Amino acid sequence: MEINLVSDTVTKPTPEMLQYMFNAVVGDDVYKQDPTVIELESKVAALFGMEAGLFFPSGTMANQTAIKLHTQPGEQLIADKYAHVYNYEGGGVSFNSGVSCCLLNGHRGMITAAQVAGAINDPEFYHSPLTSLVCVENTTNKGGGACYELEDLQKIRQVCDANNLKFHLDGARIWNALIAKNQDPKAFGKLFDTISVCLSKGLGAPIGSVLLADKKTIHRALRIRKILGGGMRQVGYLAAAGIYALNHNVERLADDHRRAKELAEVLKNAIWVAAVEPVETNILIFSVVPSISEVVLIEKLKQKNISISAMGFGKLRIVTHLDYREVMHTYVLETLEKLVF
């Protein structure tokens, strides 16, 4: 029994999802004639109370399109130092949009309205890049799956409005945040100019993200997606996986969250663990005592058929997901409890 807890992106489509994909009615999406893609885009937009959506092969392409929509070369966006758009998108901010990043030292990947206000460059001071966009991530990846409070996002929105800034949400794991905080997705739709949501993290789809905005913005996004190489043909087979995931795999995220918290409790009692970061959703980050190498721990767990990932600087990460079943969970809990060095 191989147990992969490296990421929630390692899941495989279930037989039911594959059958749903197989039965999809498709057309040529480049001509906007794929009915299943149109259904998915409309479904996600309606969930968030936004006018329109656009299907993307990846969350990175959706985020990069949003940044391109909201900025001009030479301008600057504000984000947390842990932000995915800065750390894990191949430098696309600068390559695709010619934009620099003002990185803030937030709390677990989350920034405040006061920090944003303090980071905005004077628009009349032409020696500094013009601040034009604020990007936040919910949940935060490097922040250990932390979730924003809606009130804090509303305060950032007020700062954006007062300073003529656009506001983008990297919602790669927004579904986890919605379940953990019992939040209404429409509340997010009211706050952001653009939202990217991922279907392959947590929800079990093999691929795909959707960018949400008003109709005019999505029409512009269609051109940018094309420029970035995102023109697709009978992609409804993949969109069908997203529809199935939204219909069947959102509420069950609570099981992932419970299991991550139970793993955290076991690790807190392990003498070889130095610290366990707070767990709100499905991401668990912990560190080992200085006398133990994370490489040694990873190898010990691999010998037990359990895979986790190293984040550097002594930190390790466990991510629970759809394919991590209860029988696996029981085995991992027992293994961690008995592990000795």
Secondary structure, 3 states (H helix, E strand, C coil): CCEECCCCCCCCCCHHHHHHHHCCCCCCHHHCCCHHHHHHHHHHHHHCCCCEEEEECCHHHHHHHHHHHHCCCCCEEEEECCCHHHHCCCCHHHHHHCCEEEEECCECCECCHHHHHHHCCCCCCCCCCCEEEEEEECCCCCCCCCCCCHHHHHHHHHHHHHCCCEEEEEECCHHHHHHHHCCCHHHHHCCCCEEEEECCCCCCCCCCEEEEECHHHHHHHHHHHHHCCCCCCCCHHHHHHHHHHHHHCCCCHHHHHHHHHHHHHHHHCCCCEEEECCCCCCEEEEEECCCCCHHHHHHHHHHCCEECEEEECCEEEEECCCCCCHHHHHHHHHHHHHCCC
